[in-house]
Amino acid sequence: MDAATRHRSPALRTFSALFIIVWLIVAAFPFLWTLWGSFKVELDFFSKADWTNALTGPLTIVQTGNPFTGAGYDGAWIQEEFWRAVLNSFLVCFFVVCTSLTIGTLGGYALSRSGFRYVIWLLIIALIFRALPQMTLVSGYLLPFFEWNLWGILPTSIIVLVAINQPFTLWMLHSFFEKIPKDLDEAAMVDGCSRFQAFRHVIVPVMWPGVITTGLFSFLLAYNDFAVNAMLLSSENQTMIPAVVSFLGTTQEAGNVMFAVAAVVSATAPLFVLVLFFQRQIVSGLTAGAVKG
Amino acid sequence: MALGGAMKHRTFFWFFLPTALAMTLFIALPIVSVVLQSFYAPHEQVIIEVENCGPFGCTTETTIDREATEALREAQPLGRYVGFELYLNRGHLATSEIAEAWNTTESIGEFASAVYNLPFYRALTFTLTYTFVCTPLLIILGFVIAVAVNNLSTWLKGPVIFFSLLPMIVTPLVGSLVLFWMVDSRGVLGTFLQYLASDPNLSLKASTPLTWIMLMVYGVWSSAPFAFVVFYAGLQTLPQDTLESAMIDGATRWQRIRYVVIPHIMPLVTFVALIQLMDNFRVFEPVVGFKAEAHATTLSWIIFNDLGGETRLLSSAATTSVLTIIGIAILLSPVLVRTWRDFNAKS
């Protein structure tokens, strides 16, 4: 690309730079704005009089004596016990990622090492499952879960999210294991290992880059889920995202939407950190499916 | 031989069993359950006639027999079998309403608006519009960002990619709430739009076309990063020698994009388009986040609405789910054909 870059006209380069600046503002400004605004009172964040109030916070100063207030966070985390939802979210994410990767690794490895015809059918079925709107599945869960008293508890939600996660996990890990040379585990099997021993001692040590990438996406799916957790968990077992929505319901009456703003910022912060540390893996994961196709 | 060859069926079975079990129990069986449920309507309440005889003669009253109703629900939790009745009723395909509208309306426009007033068709209209407007736009935006980022100096690329990923990585509901608060008539973007339109009472929430535009802007904003990342990765593998020889042959910049870059990127465009068609078709969270249900509903949102609340309308939700699955199947058929072809080409 360098050869091409050097021949670029200045006008084009300026346009390209301007475009990037505009895009960065579009992409990042809403988050910075909300982060800043979450430390103001509602009448500053939503200001009828002057939009700059959200920046300077005159009413925040009047009400609290300081241009920044943690009232929204205090209300959300302590008064409305958002920390419970955070805890539930992390429990759900942890168990979803672990279970999903364990069974997905075995399945993806098997798919990559079997040359039989049924592999393509299994992959196509997985693709169909991946395309189904989660809401359609949820409507299938409710009646049986009510009947068997499984509704409302975290393990139910975890196992459902693991299952919903499997199609994508299988596709990712299948294409990842395809790239690990077959000779590696086959050599171990010639030396007398069983298939599982070969997997355990030869494949497991080299599979971590692919597993970590896949795990990130499993985490994102579980963390970002609204449909499944909102419909399958009782209110005391609620996770973060449904909790944010329930704030919108309750706080409208209390006249304090700032709890929801604070909760939204709290829910976004871990994702920022995640992208910061795993940007490379996320980019490679997004392109894994595309580049081979 | 099994040694050194493909994995044996038996071994494959045990390796694949856990994931197969999870998908069968929690994806395949729920679909069966949804299909079954869509043929059953909730039980009607059992009505009994009670004769009250007093000094002035006898009167008969009809009351609901709660015990009998409960017992019936207990015995047959699915409800009573009604065949395709739910599919044809007003909340779903609304065949008789459509037939009536066809006979009574005078113009096509009038007929279309009569159909649009039916909940299922209203949701279908928005879902399809959203899918087919957002998908091409986000591909174009993603491509332009990818080309522009590719032109940047190396040290700038990392931070730019970081910020570009944010709209896609954040929870869809959180992303839509963040935008929703900004376009609120008292929010910063809302004020700005009022200033642009010189209309101090402009409210995006109150207008159907503006709500649609707002949702689609969100759709493009949140998915363009995905297209960008895929195209950006594709640009890294551009055939350099072809590009250079094109330059030596005097190809203009535009010609190089047209004849070298675009053909190289084309398979990725198909990939992004197919994934995004599937994902946009199930759009749901933005409707909740933007509180847009008065102006725009989607198929997933109708199911959610039926399932939530005091009365859980399981059968109605199941029927909409089956119709949605049929829609997905139609959208998905090109992807399946492509996957099948790829796999056959490989083996």
Interface residues (C-beta under 8 A of the other chain):
Chain A: M1 A3 A4 T5 H7 R8 L12 R13 S16 A17 F19 I20 W23 L24 V26 A27 A28 P30 F31 W33 T34 G37 F45 F46 S47 K48 W51 A54 T102 I103 G104 L106 G107 Y109 A110 L111 R113 S114 G115 F116 I120 L122 L123 I124 I125 A126 L127 I128 F129 R130 A131 L132 P133 Q134 M135 T136 L137 V138 S139 G140 Y141 L142 L143 P144 E147 I159 V160 V162 A163 I164 Q166 P167 T169 L170 E186 M189 V190 R195 F196 F199 L220 Y223 N224 F226 A227 A230 M231 I241 V244 V245 L248 V257 A260 V261 V264 A267 T268 L271 F272 L274 V275 L276 Q279 I282 V283 L286 T287 G289 A290 V291 G293
Chain B: L3 G4 G5 A6 M7 K8 H9 T11 F12 F15 F16 P18 T19 A20 A22 M23 L25 F26 I27 A28 L29 P30 I31 V32 S33 V34 Q37 P77 L78 V144 I145 V147 A148 V149 N150 N151 L152 G158 V160 I161 F162 F163 S164 L165 L166 P167 I169 V170 T171 P172 L173 V174 L177 V178 L179 W181 M182 D184 R186 G187 V188 T191 F192 W221 P225 F226 V229 V230 Y232 A233 G234 L235 T237 L238 Q240 L243 E244 M247 R253 R256 P267 L268 F271 V272 M278 F281 R282 F284 E285 V288 L299 S300 I303 F304 D306 L307 G308 R312 L314 A317 A318 T320 S321 V322 T324 I325 I328 A329 L331 L332 V335 L336 R338 T339 W340 D342 F343 S347
